[in-house]
Amino acid sequence: MAAHRTSRLFVALLFSSLSCFANGDDSADVRVLRLAQEQLARAVISLEQQMERCDRQRVVLTPQTFQALSPSDEQLRVVLRYLHLRNANECIRPAAGSLALAENTLARVKAHSSNGKTAMGGKGAGSDLLPVGYMQELEAKAAYDELPEELRSSLAVPGVLERPIDPIGSARALGLLQKE
């Protein structure tokens, strides 16, 4: 529900900035800019909707998942963080790709605008947000790659470890959170 409010707020801000930008100008540049901004707004909404679908697919990993492996708590934390980030990013990848394309398109349209004005600054609305999850995934993968090969290879079996993971529920189920 909060994501829908965020999208509506983003779209409202986007279109209010359009009216400030245009000032009654209906040139080809403004029409192209408007189309690029509308495409970006749709991509943001699509990404948020996909994130909600991914959240509904989350699974909780239980001790039985790792029963035959006997990993340490620290190894479990590394595995859980990496699998959570990897699977979450994989689940949203198509929508995130559309958002990246829409941001790039808008940036190029702004760069080629004949009057040089921009409605929302120099970057797309989510340009600082999208790469964060992917950077975190790379950091988590580096730590994951340091785990023993036999542990990593046993986790590479297709199945539940490919679905989005509930990190908090899984950490609780695996006994990794301090009880209060």
Buried (B, 14 or more C-beta within 10 A) or exposed (E): EEBEEEBEEBBEBBBEBBEEBBEEEEEEBBEBBBEBBBBBBBBBBBBBBBBEEBEEEBBBBEEEBBEEBEBEEEBBBBBBBBBBBBBBBBBBEEBBEBBBEBBBBBBEBBEEBEEEBBBBEEEBBBBEEBEEBEEBBEEBBEBBEEBEEEBBEEBEEEEBBBBBBBBBBBBEBBEBEEEE
